């Protein structure tokens, strides 16, 4: 799941810069999703 999350979820995320300017960089959103996923512990 953690490997697929950036690919599957990145297109659903919109990053906001200051004053509501949006960026459409797939690489930025993919990195953000990966950072979030890496901080979530895997249940055992």
C-alpha positions, 0 to 999 in steps of 0.5 A: 500500500505504501508503495502505491499510495503516491501513484494512486493519491498524487493526482487527488492532491492540490498544493496551495502556495501563499495567497491561494496560488496552486501548483500542479507539479505531480512530483511535488504532490507525489513527494508530499504523499510519500512523506505522509505515508512514511510517517504512518506506522504499519499496523501489525 
